């Protein structure tokens, strides 16, 4: 007798389960709608009107020469901590923050966001928690969750695991573009505090803490009630409101998002040739998680600096007569800042550098 015909479900992909998930997140996505969004989640493509956004968003104003700014990123091996602890409500913010924090370094206002969720077997409950976190972070960042992709890929992922990617688009008027071209020696560096490890260096952190030192994710972190797992899962801070506050109060010459590569790898990306950034290590407090990682893995200081943010999520470059205005605006917006160094002259014509001394 011939074998009975296979179904997609028997092959590992359950379309009904996917449809159930989409229905569960539609309301959360709807809550992120801003002026400019046309339609909703469910179509083949998402539509957005720049004209309607410019007319309806106070943060944009009149756009004379609008530039679209885009960015994409993921959460990385921080997801392994979510899998191990069974906590999935924070990584959505990591996904949004890693994307929108990149685009706001240009002065752009985030407009919309799309996500990708890939897994071996879709668990609608877990997926809804993750994407609920994405939607909540989009609301805080002021952008719309306009769509995404959910892929059930049996055999590609381990049971209970998933991967995330995000895509953000924003806009900035050309006259308001922040691009670092006016940075000069003597300008000052203003650091904005991170919320902890953010979403970079988790492979090294896991190796040092869990394998080398044998720490338990469910064990205590420091003297407080937090576990180590909770500390590592602290979501990446969102900085769109910080950049908006500074732009309204002061002239910012450059902004660096401190991600993979740390301070030495990211600050030079926004500086012109022939300059160097000198950061004073004692100028800001280093969160305890970094001290724990360094001790657990006997990690060299230079390796720490080029792997982690070490307590600074953004670094802004301002002229000396602008920095007090920026500090005041950021304090009012609820951000902790530190004057962490200055720009000096480097070898003429050579790429910029940054040093933590």
C-alpha positions in Angstrom: 0.0 0.0 0.0 1.3 3.5 -0.7 2.2 5.6 2.3 -0.3 8.2 3.4 0.5 11.7 2.0 2.6 13.9 4.3 1.3 17.2 5.5 3.3 20.4 6.3 2.4 20.0 10.0 3.9 16.5 10.0 7.0 17.9 8.5 7.3 20.3 11.5 5.5 23.5 10.4 2.1 24.3 11.9 0.4 27.0 9.9 -2.5 27.2 12.3 -0.1 27.8 15.2 1.5 30.6 13.2 -1.8 32.2 12.5 -2.7 32.1 16.2 0.5 33.9 17.0 -0.2 36.6 14.5 -3.6 37.2 15.9 -2.2 37.5 19.4 0.3 40.2 18.5 -1.9 42.3 16.2 -3.4 44.4 19.1 0.1 45.1 20.5 1.4 46.2 17.1 -1.7 48.4 16.6 -0.9 50.3 19.9 2.4 51.4 18.4 0.8 53.2 15.4 2.1 56.7 14.7 1.2 59.3 12.0 2.4 57.9 8.7 1.5 54.3 9.2 -0.8 53.0 6.4 -2.7 49.7 7.0 -1.6 47.3 9.7 0.1 43.9 10.3 -0.9 41.1 8.0 -0.1 42.4 4.4 2.8 41.4 2.2 4.5 44.7 2.7 4.2 47.7 5.1 3.4 51.2 3.9 4.5 54.4 5.5 3.8 58.1 4.5 6.6 60.5 5.2 4.3 63.3 4.3 1.7 62.3 7.0 4.5 61.6 9.5 6.0 65.1 9.0 2.5 66.6 9.4 1.6 64.6 12.5 4.8 64.2 14.6 6.0 67.2 16.6 9.5 65.8 16.8 9.9 66.1 13.0 8.8 69.6 12.2 9.0 70.8 8.6 11.3 68.6 6.5 13.1 70.5 3.8 15.4 67.7 2.6 14.4 64.4 4.4 17.0 61.7 4.6 15.9 58.1 5.5 18.2 56.4 8.0 18.1 52.6 8.4 19.7 50.1 10.8 19.6 46.4 11.5 20.8 44.3 14.4 20.1 41.3 16.6 20.3 40.3 20.3 23.1 37.8 19.9 24.0 35.2 22.5 22.2 37.1 25.2 19.3 34.9 24.0 21.1 31.9 25.6 20.5 33.6 29.0 16.8 33.9 28.1 16.6 30.2 27.2 18.4 29.1 30.3 16.3 31.2 32.7 13.0 30.8 30.8 12.6 34.6 30.9 11.6 36.1 27.5 10.1 39.5 28.4 13.3 41.6 28.1 15.0 40.6 24.8 12.4 42.4 22.7 13.7 45.7 24.1 17.2 44.6 23.4 16.3 44.0 19.8 14.6 47.4 19.3 17.3 49.3 21.2 20.2 47.9 19.3 18.6 49.1 16.1 17.1 52.5 17.1 20.2 53.5 19.1 22.2 53.2 16.0 20.0 55.3 13.8 19.6 58.1 16.4 23.3 58.7 16.4 22.6 60.7 13.1 20.0 62.8 14.8 17.2 60.8 13.1 13.8 60.3 14.6 12.8 56.5 14.5 9.7 56.0 12.4 9.0 52.3 12.1 10.4 48.9 13.0 10.1 45.3 11.7 11.2 42.1 13.4 12.2 38.6 12.4 11.5 35.7 14.8 12.9 32.3 13.7 12.4 29.1 15.7 12.3 25.3 15.2 8.9 24.8 16.7 6.7 27.9 17.3 5.5 28.3 20.8 2.8 31.0 20.5 3.0 31.9 24.2 6.8 32.5 24.2 6.7 34.3 20.8 3.9 36.6 22.0 5.9 37.5 25.1 9.0 38.3 23.0 7.1 40.3 20.4 5.1 42.0 23.2 8.5 43.3 24.4 9.3 44.5 21.0 6.0 46.4 20.8 6.5 47.9 24.2 10.0 49.1 23.3 8.7 50.6 20.0 6.1 52.6 22.0 8.9 53.9 24.2 11.1 54.8 21.3 8.2 56.5 19.5 8.2 54.3 16.4 5.7 51.9 14.9 5.9 48.1 14.8 4.6 47.8 11.2 5.3 44.2 10.5 7.8 41.3 10.6 8.4 37.7 9.8 7.8 34.6 11.9 9.6 31.5 10.5 9.1 28.0 11.8 12.2 26.1 10.7 12.3 22.5 12.1 15.7 21.0 12.4 17.5 24.4 12.2 17.1 25.4 15.9 17.4 23.4 19.1 14.2 22.8 21.0 13.0 25.8 22.9 15.4 28.2 21.1 14.8 31.0 18.7 16.7 33.9 17.0 15.8 37.5 16.5 16.7 40.2 14.1 15.3 43.8 13.8 15.2 46.5 11.2 14.6 50.2 12.0 14.0 53.2 9.7 14.1 56.8 10.8 14.3 60.2 9.2 16.4 63.4 9.7 16.4 66.6 7.7 19.7 67.1 6.0 20.3 70.4 7.8 19.9 68.6 11.2 22.2 65.6 10.3 24.7 64.8 13.0 27.8 63.4 11.2 30.9 64.5 13.2 32.4 66.6 10.4 32.6 69.7 12.7 34.4 67.9 15.6 37.5 69.8 16.6 40.3 69.3 19.2 39.1 70.7 22.5 35.6 69.4 22.1 34.3 67.5 25.2 33.0 63.9 25.5 29.8 63.4 27.4 28.9 59.8 28.3 25.4 58.5 28.9 25.2 55.7 31.4 24.3 52.2 30.1 21.8 50.0 31.9 24.5 47.3 32.2 25.9 44.9 29.7 23.4 45.7 27.0 23.6 43.2 24.1 27.4 42.9 23.4 30.0 40.6 24.8 27.7 38.0 26.1 29.7 35.2 24.6 32.7 36.3 26.7 30.6 37.0 29.7 29.0 33.5 29.6 32.3 31.8 29.1 33.9 33.7 32.0 31.0 33.6 34.5 29.4 30.2 33.8 32.2 28.0 32.5 35.4 29.4 34.0 34.0 30.5 37.4 31.0 28.2 37.6 28.6 30.9 38.7 24.9 30.0 38.7 22.4 32.1 36.7 19.9 31.5 39.5 22.4 32.5 42.2 22.5 36.0 43.8 24.2 39.0 42.1 25.8 41.1 44.7 24.1 41.9 48.0 20.7 42.7 46.5 17.7 40.5 45.6 18.7 40.1 42.0 20.0 36.9 40.4 22.9 36.8 38.1 20.6 35.9 35.3 18.4 38.9 35.9 21.4 41.2 35.8 22.6 39.8 32.5 19.1 40.1 31.1 18.7 43.8 32.0 17.6 45.2 28.7 19.6 47.6 26.6 18.7 51.2 27.4 16.7 53.1 24.7 18.3 56.5 23.8 15.9 58.1 21.3 14.4 60.4 24.0 17.9 61.3 25.1 19.0 62.4 21.6 15.7 64.3 21.1 16.2 66.2 24.4 19.8 67.1 23.6 18.9 68.3 20.1 16.3 70.6 21.5 18.8 72.2 23.9 22.3 72.1 22.5 24.4 71.5 19.3 25.7 68.0 19.3 28.6 67.4 16.9 28.8 63.6 17.0 27.2 60.6 18.8 28.7 57.1 19.2 26.6 54.1 20.2 28.9 51.9 22.3 28.3 48.4 21.0 30.7 45.6 19.9 34.2 47.0 19.8 33.6 49.0 23.0 34.8 52.6 23.4 38.0 52.2 21.4 36.1 50.7 18.5 33.1 52.9 18.4 34.0 56.4 19.3 36.5 56.8 16.4 33.7 55.9 14.0 32.1 59.4 14.4 35.4 61.4 14.5 37.1 63.1 11.6 40.6 62.0 10.5 43.5 63.6 12.4 41.7 63.5 15.8 41.8 61.2 18.8 39.4 60.8 21.8 41.0 60.6 25.2 38.7 59.0 27.8 39.5 59.0 31.5 38.7 55.7 33.1 38.1 57.3 36.5 35.5 59.7 35.1 32.5 57.3 35.3 31.6 54.4 37.6 32.0 50.9 36.1 29.0 48.7 36.9 29.7 45.7 39.1 28.8 43.2 36.4 31.9 44.1 34.4 34.2 43.8 37.5 32.6 40.3 38.1 33.2 39.2 34.5 36.8 40.5 34.5 37.6 38.7 37.7 35.8 35.5 36.7 37.7 35.1 33.4 40.9 36.9 34.4 40.2 39.1 31.4 42.8 41.6 30.3 41.8 45.3 30.6 42.3 45.9 26.9 40.1 43.0 26.1 37.4 44.4 28.4 37.6 47.8 26.8 37.2 46.4 23.2 34.4 44.0 24.1 32.0 45.8 26.5 30.5 49.3 26.9 31.8 49.4 30.5 29.0 51.6 31.7 28.6 54.0 28.8 25.8 53.4 26.3 26.3 56.6 24.2 29.1 59.1 23.9 28.3 62.6 22.6 30.8 65.1 21.4 30.0 68.8 22.1 31.8 72.1 22.2 32.7 73.3 25.7 30.0 76.0 25.6 27.3 73.5 24.8 28.0 70.7 27.3 26.2 72.3 30.3 23.1 72.7 28.2 23.2 69.1 27.2 23.8 67.9 30.7 20.7 69.9 31.9 18.5 68.6 29.2 19.5 65.0 29.8 19.1 65.3 33.5 15.6 66.6 33.1 14.9 63.7 30.7 16.1 61.2 33.3 19.5 60.2 31.9 22.7 60.0 34.0 25.7 61.6 32.4 29.4 61.9 33.0 32.1 64.1 31.4 34.4 61.4 30.3 37.1 63.1 28.2 38.0 65.3 25.3 39.0 65.3 21.7 42.7 66.1 20.9 44.8 66.2 17.7 46.1 63.0 16.2 48.4 62.3 13.3 47.3 64.5 10.3 45.3 62.6 7.7 45.2 59.4 9.7 42.0 57.6 10.9 40.7 58.7 14.3 41.5 56.8 17.4 40.2 56.5 21.0 42.0 55.6 24.2 40.9 54.9 27.7 43.6 56.1 30.1 
